[in-house]
Amino acid sequence: METLYFYEKSLKIIRKRQEDIRETICHGSVNDFESFKELRAKLQELVIIEQELKDLLEREEKNG
């Protein structure tokens, strides 16, 4: 049960951060192309972390 709680809370934080970055890219002020690339890199890292978190939960459920 603690694993699921941690998973859900972590996923919520990751998704909120992804949404914040998307909003900044789409509607915020991105000063230059370097800033844009930096935000895209951060977004990609969050996507990777989200997938790794999902994989960990799946392995945990299999190992029971």
Summary of the structure (lengths in Angstrom):
residues: 64
radius of gyration: 14.8
end to end distance: 11.4
largest distance: 48.3
contacts: 144
relative contact order: 0.14
helix: 89%
strand: 0%
